[in-house]
């Protein structure tokens, strides 16, 4: 059985991974991670909430 993954699902998975990586590289400082990704703080905040990404308090 072949499982087809939609383009939307692939894009969302990639986006979630990219946000998590940027947050990790920027010590969970949202402003820096947003800048690294070329998006606004408002957009990264929305996407963190959308994807249920856990933010580590205090950076670590």
Phi, psi and omega per residue, in radians:
X1 nan 2.244 3.139
X2 -1.677 2.246 3.122
X3 -1.783 2.084 3.129
X4 -1.635 2.211 3.094
X5 -1.775 2.224 -3.088
X6 -1.170 2.724 3.094
X7 -1.038 -0.723 3.132
X8 -1.026 -0.756 3.135
X9 -1.117 -0.709 3.129
X10 -1.142 -0.748 3.139
X11 -1.119 -0.761 3.136
X12 -1.114 -0.705 3.120
X13 -1.130 -0.748 3.122
X14 -1.114 -0.788 -3.122
X15 -1.080 -0.777 3.125
X16 -1.065 -0.794 3.125
X17 -1.100 -0.720 3.139
X18 -1.111 -0.713 3.124
X19 -1.150 -0.787 3.135
X20 -1.071 -0.720 3.137
X21 -1.140 -0.795 3.136
X22 -1.085 -0.742 3.103
X23 -1.068 -0.766 3.129
X24 -1.089 -0.777 -3.134
X25 -1.175 -0.423 -3.106
X26 -1.840 0.389 3.114
X27 0.947 0.630 3.096
X28 1.071 0.496 3.031
X29 -1.633 1.885 -3.011
X30 -1.017 -0.696 -3.113
X31 -1.085 -0.752 3.133
X32 -1.193 -0.724 3.131
X33 -1.117 -0.718 3.121
X34 -1.087 -0.780 3.135
X35 -1.076 -0.750 3.138
X36 -1.054 -0.629 -3.120
X37 -1.520 -0.164 -3.136
X38 1.330 0.535 3.100
X39 -2.221 2.960 -3.137
X40 -1.477 2.868 3.071
X41 -1.085 -0.631 3.129
X42 -1.094 -0.753 -3.132
X43 -1.174 -0.775 -3.134
X44 -1.125 -0.652 3.092
X45 -1.074 -0.752 3.116
X46 -1.086 -0.788 -3.082
X47 -1.241 -0.583 3.066
X48 -1.078 -0.767 3.111
X49 -1.180 -0.781 -3.128
X50 -1.003 -0.776 -3.079
X51 -1.604 -0.032 3.118
X52 1.153 0.618 3.134
X53 -1.338 2.253 -3.124
X54 -1.418 2.258 3.094
X55 -1.722 2.199 3.128
X56 -1.381 2.162 3.124
X57 -1.217 2.400 3.119
X58 1.333 0.142 3.069
X59 1.619 -0.602 -3.078
X60 -2.255 nan nan
